[in-house]
Amino acid sequence: MKTKSKNDPASRPDEENPEWTPEEMRHARPALDLVGQVFGTAAATALRRGRGRPEKPDRKVNLTLRIDPDVLEAYRHEGKGWQTRINQVLREHMPDRRR
C-alpha cells in the first residue's frame, strides 16, 4: 500500500474537519435518519429511494423469439431501434382481443 507524503493535502490535519474517533464511528447514523428528525418523516420518505431501477408502468417482457436469419438481418440493417420496429409490426398484426 502506498503511504501518503507530508506534502499531500489529504494527509495534513484539518481543524475544521477532524478525523473521526472510533467512539464517533460507533455512534454514527445514516444522514436520512437526521433528515427525518429535522424536517419530518414526509421529507425523509420523499428522499428515500427504493432499491434498483424504478419500475416502469409499461414494462416490456424479456423472451426468446425464433425468427429467420434474413428477417432479423433486414431489421438490424435498418439501424438503431430495430427491436422497436419489430414490436410495432407485431402490434399492427396482433389478433383482435375482443373475440
C-alpha positions, 0 to 999 in steps of 0.5 A: 500500500502506498503511504501518503507524503507530508506534502499531500493535502489529504494527509495534513490535519484539518481543524475544521474537519477532524478525523473521526474517533472510533467512539464517533464511528460507533455512534454514527447514523445514516444522514436520512435518519437526521433528515427525518428528525429535522424536517419530518418523516414526509421529507425523509420518505420523499428522499428515500429511494427504493432499491434498483431501477424504478419500475416502469408502468409499461414494462416490456417482457424479456423472451426468446423469439425464433425468427429467420436469419434474413428477417432479423438481418433486414431489421438490424440493417435498418439501424438503431431501434430495430427491436422497436420496429419489430414490436410495432409490426407485431402490434399492427398484426396482433389478433383482435382481443375482443373475440 
